[in-house]
């Protein structure tokens, strides 16, 4: 995704405003003020608050998926890489809203205005997780036989678990801790047992 400097600056300035006030209460004037530009200049870049929010979602998802891909393609144990990728995903797409009383509204707004972007990113994430798990299973780094599971099923479970933890708790320190616990449970479940 190509974004010019001005657009990047506006999106950087808009995020903390949305986090503080939520989507509904944030005005284009608030965003222009935060970006230190005129409203006219803001409207030359974005036709509406909705367009601006969508562009922010697109940028965040594109950047996050690129970083997730790099982590999963890196060196080391498959489950370490998966945990690292999930940590990136949460840090970039969930944690920025951790200090906001408007987090639920912002997540709902994202699904209302950018469901296609979010869905596409999750499909890509699922594909990357499945690919990593398939290679790990084929190399016997993980063992899915005791679970009677396929890599695609485990990839779906990982994403469903992360989403469930996000929605069952207010975003904050518990999110990271509970996600780590969930990933430790999965790691134990798929780690090959030594032969006796």
C-alpha positions as CSV (number, residue, x, y, z in Angstrom):
1,X,0.0,0.0,0.0
2,X,1.5,3.3,-1.1
3,X,0.9,6.2,1.2
4,X,2.4,9.7,0.8
5,X,4.0,11.6,3.7
6,X,1.0,13.8,4.2
7,X,-1.4,10.9,4.4
8,X,0.9,9.0,6.7
9,X,1.1,12.1,9.0
10,X,-2.7,12.5,9.1
11,X,-3.2,8.8,9.9
12,X,-0.6,9.0,12.6
13,X,-2.3,12.0,14.1
14,X,-5.8,10.6,13.9
15,X,-5.1,7.3,15.8
16,X,-4.7,8.9,19.3
17,X,-7.7,11.1,18.7
18,X,-9.9,8.1,17.9
19,X,-8.5,6.3,20.9
20,X,-9.3,9.2,23.1
21,X,-12.8,10.1,21.9
22,X,-14.0,7.1,19.9
23,X,-15.1,7.3,16.3
24,X,-18.5,8.9,16.9
25,X,-17.3,11.8,19.0
26,X,-14.2,12.5,16.9
27,X,-14.7,15.3,14.3
28,X,-12.6,16.1,11.2
29,X,-11.7,19.3,13.0
30,X,-10.3,17.3,15.9
31,X,-8.1,15.3,13.5
32,X,-7.0,18.5,11.5
33,X,-6.0,20.1,14.8
34,X,-4.0,17.0,15.9
35,X,-2.3,16.9,12.5
36,X,-1.7,20.6,12.7
37,X,-3.2,21.2,9.3
38,X,-6.3,23.1,8.1
39,X,-9.7,21.3,7.7
40,X,-9.5,22.3,4.1
41,X,-6.2,20.5,3.7
42,X,-7.5,17.5,5.5
43,X,-10.5,17.3,3.2
44,X,-8.2,17.5,0.2
45,X,-6.7,14.2,1.4
46,X,-9.8,12.5,2.8
47,X,-13.5,13.1,1.8
48,X,-14.8,12.0,5.2
49,X,-14.0,10.7,8.6
50,X,-15.2,7.3,7.3
51,X,-12.7,7.4,4.4
52,X,-9.9,8.4,6.8
53,X,-10.8,5.6,9.3
54,X,-10.8,3.0,6.4
55,X,-7.4,4.2,5.2
56,X,-6.0,3.9,8.7
57,X,-7.4,0.3,9.0
58,X,-5.9,-0.6,5.6
59,X,-2.5,0.8,6.5
60,X,-2.5,-0.9,9.9
61,X,-3.5,-4.3,8.5
62,X,-1.0,-4.1,5.6
63,X,1.9,-3.2,7.9
64,X,0.9,-5.8,10.4
65,X,0.6,-8.6,7.9
66,X,4.0,-7.7,6.4
67,X,5.6,-7.9,9.9
68,X,3.7,-11.1,10.7
69,X,5.0,-12.7,7.5
70,X,8.6,-11.7,8.3
71,X,8.3,-13.2,11.8
72,X,6.9,-16.5,10.5
73,X,9.5,-16.7,7.8
74,X,12.3,-16.1,10.3
75,X,14.6,-18.6,12.0
76,X,13.9,-20.7,15.0
77,X,11.2,-23.0,16.4
78,X,7.9,-22.9,14.6
79,X,5.8,-22.3,17.8
80,X,8.2,-19.5,18.9
81,X,7.6,-17.9,15.5
82,X,3.9,-18.3,15.8
83,X,3.8,-16.8,19.2
84,X,5.9,-13.9,17.9
85,X,3.5,-13.4,15.0
86,X,0.5,-13.4,17.3
87,X,2.3,-10.9,19.6
88,X,2.9,-8.6,16.5
89,X,-0.8,-9.0,15.5
90,X,-2.0,-8.0,18.9
91,X,0.5,-5.2,19.5
92,X,-0.3,-3.5,16.2
93,X,-4.0,-4.1,15.8
94,X,-5.4,-4.5,19.3
95,X,-3.1,-3.0,21.9
96,X,-3.3,0.6,20.5
97,X,-6.8,0.7,21.8
98,X,-5.9,-0.7,25.2
99,X,-6.1,2.6,27.0
100,X,-9.4,3.6,25.4
101,X,-12.8,3.5,27.0
102,X,-14.0,3.5,23.4
103,X,-12.2,0.3,22.4
104,X,-15.4,-1.7,21.8
105,X,-16.9,1.1,19.7
106,X,-13.7,1.4,17.6
107,X,-13.6,-2.4,17.0
108,X,-17.3,-2.3,16.0
109,X,-16.6,0.7,13.7
110,X,-13.8,-1.1,12.1
111,X,-16.1,-4.0,11.3
112,X,-18.8,-1.6,10.0
113,X,-16.4,0.4,7.8
114,X,-13.6,-1.9,7.0
115,X,-14.9,-5.5,7.4
116,X,-13.5,-6.4,4.0
117,X,-10.0,-5.2,5.0
118,X,-10.2,-7.0,8.3
119,X,-11.5,-10.2,6.8
120,X,-8.9,-10.3,4.1
121,X,-6.1,-9.7,6.7
122,X,-7.5,-12.6,8.8
123,X,-7.6,-14.9,5.8
124,X,-4.0,-14.1,5.0
125,X,-3.0,-14.6,8.7
126,X,-4.8,-18.0,8.6
127,X,-3.0,-19.0,5.5
128,X,0.4,-18.0,7.0
129,X,-0.3,-19.9,10.2
130,X,-1.5,-22.9,8.3
131,X,1.6,-22.9,6.1
132,X,3.9,-22.6,9.2
133,X,2.0,-25.4,11.0
134,X,2.1,-27.7,7.9
135,X,5.8,-27.4,7.5
136,X,6.3,-27.9,11.3
137,X,4.1,-31.0,11.1
138,X,5.8,-32.5,8.1
139,X,9.2,-32.0,9.7
140,X,7.9,-33.6,12.9
141,X,8.6,-30.4,14.9
142,X,5.0,-30.6,16.1
143,X,2.7,-33.7,16.3
144,X,-0.9,-33.2,15.5
145,X,-1.8,-36.9,15.6
146,X,-2.8,-37.0,19.3
147,X,-5.2,-34.1,18.7
148,X,-6.5,-35.7,15.5
149,X,-6.2,-32.3,13.9
150,X,-5.0,-30.8,10.6
151,X,-2.8,-27.7,10.4
152,X,-5.8,-25.7,9.0
153,X,-7.9,-26.6,12.1
154,X,-5.1,-25.6,14.5
155,X,-4.6,-22.3,12.6
156,X,-8.3,-21.6,12.9
157,X,-8.2,-22.4,16.6
158,X,-5.3,-20.1,17.2
159,X,-7.1,-17.2,15.6
160,X,-10.4,-18.0,17.3
161,X,-8.6,-18.2,20.7
162,X,-6.9,-14.8,20.1
163,X,-10.2,-13.2,19.1
164,X,-12.1,-14.8,22.0
165,X,-9.5,-13.5,24.5
166,X,-9.8,-10.0,22.9
167,X,-13.5,-9.9,23.3
168,X,-13.8,-11.6,26.7
169,X,-11.4,-9.1,28.4
170,X,-10.9,-5.4,28.3
171,X,-7.7,-4.9,26.2
172,X,-4.8,-4.4,28.6
173,X,-2.1,-6.4,30.4
174,X,-4.4,-9.4,30.8
175,X,-4.8,-9.7,27.1
176,X,-1.1,-10.4,26.6
177,X,-0.8,-12.8,29.6
178,X,-3.9,-14.8,28.7
179,X,-2.8,-15.1,25.1
180,X,0.6,-16.4,26.2
181,X,-1.2,-18.9,28.5
182,X,-3.3,-20.0,25.5
183,X,-0.3,-20.4,23.3
184,X,1.6,-22.4,26.0
185,X,-1.4,-24.8,26.2
186,X,-1.3,-25.3,22.5
187,X,2.5,-25.8,22.5
188,X,2.2,-28.5,25.2
189,X,-0.6,-30.2,23.2
190,X,1.4,-30.4,19.9
191,X,5.0,-30.9,21.2
192,X,6.1,-34.4,20.3
193,X,6.4,-36.7,23.3
194,X,9.7,-38.5,23.8
195,X,9.6,-42.2,23.0
196,X,9.8,-44.5,26.0
